[in-house]
């Protein structure tokens, strides 16, 4: 096959320079001939199979390759390798041939087998009986003979054989009886029992109406006459031996800052100048008192950076906080700069885990922090490799650099996204040549690789706005560098390592999917996106059938953005609750994913101002009620609530009557039924507050910094371990350090 193709190629190459050379006038001066390609101009190469073809790029553009395995040619074009079909067009169908001659007759078949004998004929009818002859005359009587002797008895005959057993008779039918209550009526004036009896004719074990053979009623007897009323008893009276109990909250002097109860008991006997037998437990009558008292214990866990003054900030947990068993791992500024630290909540010990860089290791400072088994994976800077992927095994206390992805600078792994799928971490990283792209690290075999180069001319920055896992597929935003594609929705199937653009929502530029919100409901991702016509609105993508659509144009104005989920977005049952912008300002909206309805939940600002729900805090769901910060028409940014069950919305508390308390600006934690959050009441500055969702009471837990704001949770540390809340705070003396709060319970008997 190789030789004929080569000969054909040579003939094509030889005849092409001769084209246009035949004919013409010898008397005319020849024109300057058009330049024709010489044999050296042809880029013809040979490879054994398509797998041996080189990369199709600017170096191989226009080259022609003969592929022996395919017995054909491929050429490098601007769109990649293209197969060249040298087969000519198919010829027209030929005419049908004449009919062939008839075939010869077949040979005679063999005789069939003889048939079976017919059935025997029936017997003929019996002949008629002959006539009886006439009787002859009676002879004369003979003389009487003498009696003969008796003969011997004959032997007994043998017994006959037993007859065969008859066939078993059919099973008998079952008789059934059903008892039911007979209401009062014609059968039983006062009610009674109805007994139905019959045979189960169809054998289904149930007595049906057509099977009832007999019905019997057992009736209740008639009520007898009422007896005469008895005489009234004598009125009772309070007894001095009656034990009374009263329950009340503890007095402020008891210092039960977290609440409690006082249970008093005593006899209603008038002791201490009280009134006997009045049903009221008076102070002089109290014989026993039990006080249940709960107090807040708030303390500084450790001073990691003891430089003195308000400038010795260790800022614990500003970049990472992870709980492993009973131990907190977090970044903090110590004498060696920002490094990895730990605190054992069981024995209250605190230590520096590793000194990655004596200047500043900055663990987690670029966003990567995740626990895989017993191992922490995080970004860190050792001072020579830049910010790269590091790990710490909490079981053996070893710390190491996982990979140096960018040998010349920082790869900043996980700056925008990090997702654990199975044993593999997926994250964004910059290797210094491909820009910011999607990478992976297998924690099982310690291999690290670039998953896909989405933007060959720069950084695709995967996961900058959105990252969500559906089954084995990771959905994220990415920029492929094209004018029409730009930042759109992409996907990577981790099971087969394929990567593709899911949809191009904005044909003119970037749609920025997930810019403000991304929530998975079943198989459908709900997110904010901009189609460059209706503005930034609510969109959805069904991962099961790959359909994408605009859920609602909430703002309703061309190029007008509603910015769904800009401040808050959460799922309650089948309903999404989120902030959105319309002519009423930024208010609370909802979308029911089950029936595709969308509506404004509440106009908190009443049209005068934007309610801006969730502007400062992260919303939190307690039962059916959402808690968030919002601005009412006459107040500042305070704590609000919305009951998703009855659709009511209200201001929970006005902590700062003269301004914004901005509740939950840095921390919002639910412990039991109580919310703990930071807030500014206008006098104590920003301190730790609480709201009991059960009884709707709100109070300041403690004033850690009497000189100013303690800013609890300001640097990111707010984590619950058992009954203890750990958070960062500043007391105004030792700077921002690690603090803790727990509730102590005591019982006093008097």
Protein Blocks (a to p, Z undefined) as FASTA:
>chain_A
ZZmmmmmmmmmmmmmmmgopggcjfkbccddddddddfklpccdddfblklpccddfklg
oiacddfklopacdddfkbccdddfbdcdddddddddddddddddddddddddddddddd
dddddddddddddddddddddddddddddddddddddddddddddddddddddddddddd
ddddfklmngpadddddddfkonopacfklpfbdcdddddddddddddddddddddddfk
bccdddddddfklopangpadddddddehpghiaehklpacfklpmbdcddddddddddf
bafblngpjklcgkgoklbccdehjaccdddddfkopadddddfklopacdfbafblkbn
ogoknopacdehjaccddddehlnopadddddfklopacdfbafblmbcfkgoklbccde
hjaccddddehlnopadddddfklopacdfbafblnbcfkgoklgccdehjbccddddeh
iaklmpadddddfklopacdfbafblnbcnhgoklgccdehjaccddddehlnopadddd
dfklopacdfbafkopghiafkgoklgccdehjaccdddddfkopadddddfklopacdf
bafknomacfkgoklmccddehjaccdddddfkbccddddddfklopacdfbafblnbcf
kgoklgccdehjaccddddehlnopadddddfklopacdfbafblnbcfkgoknopacde
hjaccddddehlnopaddddddddddddZZ
